[in-house]
Amino acid sequence: MKPVRHPDAPLPGELLGAHYEQCFGCGGAQSHGLHLEARAGEGVTVIAEFTVQPAHQGAPGLAHGGVLASALDETLGSLNWLLRTIAVTGRLETDFVRPVPVGTTLYLEAEVTAMAGRKIYSTATGRIGGPEGPVAVRADALFLEVEVEHFVHHGREEEIQAAMSDPDQVRRARAFEVNP
Ligand SMILES: CCCCCCCCCCCCCC(=O)SCCNC(=O)CCNC(=O)[C@H](O)C(C)(C)COP(=O)(O)OP(=O)(O)OC[C@H]1O[C@@H](n2cnc3c(N)ncnc32)[C@H](O)[C@@H]1OP(=O)(O)O
């Protein structure tokens, strides 16, 4: 099935914000996190930027591959905002095309390519030097739609309780839920 942008999805250009302040990918409360900033694009697409920090190194002066995979995963995950669906990564296949030095800004874009039942297929690229620069990383992913209970059931009790008693967090979680 062709992916369809939800009628209440954020408008193209709108900053999506963090889905959870403690998220390693997008949260503001993680000092060594990616602080990735994503914006809605046209259709079912997003664009995002992430600047590699010294805490993200693998080899001297170079980004760790797992951190780059996290940036791709987070960008792909933010497509949920446009579908108003809660989905988690089931599969993430990553190509590392060029080394990414510390201090580099990675320009990411992601798109939902197909949907089938609970399955959401998507793809992402990360470019360096500018939004039109050479591709440094890319990924193909399969996300699986889940109920909010997925997190309540599997998450550690203390963080779940804190999230559920935070009105801002509850509001953000609702933004992912499909309107009947
Ligand atoms: C309160 C806070 C709210 C905030 C929400 C914001 C969240 C956003 C977070 C974003 C953060 C960034 C993002 C993150 O980092 S998300 C964090 C990383 N991901 C996870 O933790 C997910 C862990 N995995 C699971 O929980 C389960 O395995 C899931 C839910 C994924 C599937 O288990 P479930 O029991 O539900 O489904 P099923 O096993 O019956 O399978 C169903 C179908 O899918 C197919 N399949 C399954 N897996 C794979 C695979 N690997 N390759 C190929 N196919 C696969 C399977 O064959 C079957 O197909 P079919 O036989 O029907 O044809």
The ligand as a Gaussian input file, in Angstrom:
#p B3LYP/6-31G(d) Opt

LIG

0 1
 C        4.976000       6.728000      26.158000
 C        5.957000       7.101000      25.173000
 C        5.384000       7.157000      23.744000
 C        6.420000       7.592000      22.705000
 C        6.354000       6.739000      21.470000
 C        7.440000       7.103000      20.504000
 C        8.111000       5.880000      20.011000
 C        9.062000       6.185000      18.897000
 C       10.397000       5.628000      19.188000
 C       11.317000       5.892000      18.036000
 C       12.747000       5.634000      18.444000
 C       13.560000       5.248000      17.266000
 C       13.176000       3.870000      16.838000
 C       13.712000       2.832000      17.786000
 O       14.871000       2.761000      18.071000
 S       12.583000       1.742000      18.453000
 C       13.591000       0.718000      19.577000
 C       14.228000      -0.486000      18.906000
 N       13.262000      -1.473000      18.578000
 C       12.719000      -2.302000      19.479000
 O       12.981000      -2.242000      20.665000
 C       11.771000      -3.319000      18.960000
 C       11.979000      -4.668000      19.636000
 N       11.213000      -5.678000      18.941000
 C        9.923000      -5.940000      19.247000
 O        9.375000      -5.385000      20.211000
 C        9.187000      -6.910000      18.383000
 O       10.072000      -7.787000      17.735000
 C        8.321000      -6.176000      17.287000
 C        7.270000      -5.262000      17.970000
 C        9.197000      -5.354000      16.323000
 C        7.611000      -7.230000      16.443000
 O        6.970000      -8.122000      17.295000
 P        5.412000      -8.475000      17.142000
 O        5.148000      -9.609000      18.057000
 O        4.599000      -7.256000      17.287000
 O        5.280000      -8.903000      15.644000
 P        5.610000     -10.318000      14.989000
 O        6.864000     -10.926000      15.491000
 O        4.339000     -11.127000      15.077000
 O        5.859000      -9.882000      13.479000
 C        4.856000      -9.255000      12.718000
 C        5.295000      -9.284000      11.263000
 O        6.509000      -8.507000      11.125000
 C        7.597000      -9.330000      10.664000
 N        8.833000      -8.953000      11.347000
 C        8.978000      -8.671000      12.667000
 N       10.260000      -8.368000      12.920000
 C       10.920000      -8.467000      11.753000
 C       12.265000      -8.290000      11.365000
 N       13.209000      -7.933000      12.256000
 N       12.606000      -8.469000      10.081000
 C       11.673000      -8.813000       9.150000
 N       10.363000      -9.014000       9.465000
 C       10.012000      -8.849000      10.732000
 C        7.181000     -10.768000      11.005000
 O        7.823000     -11.702000      10.151000
 C        5.670000     -10.698000      10.792000
 O        5.435000     -10.745000       9.408000
 P        4.152000     -11.543000       8.844000
 O        4.362000     -12.960000       9.262000
 O        2.940000     -10.920000       9.497000
 O        4.195000     -11.314000       7.360000

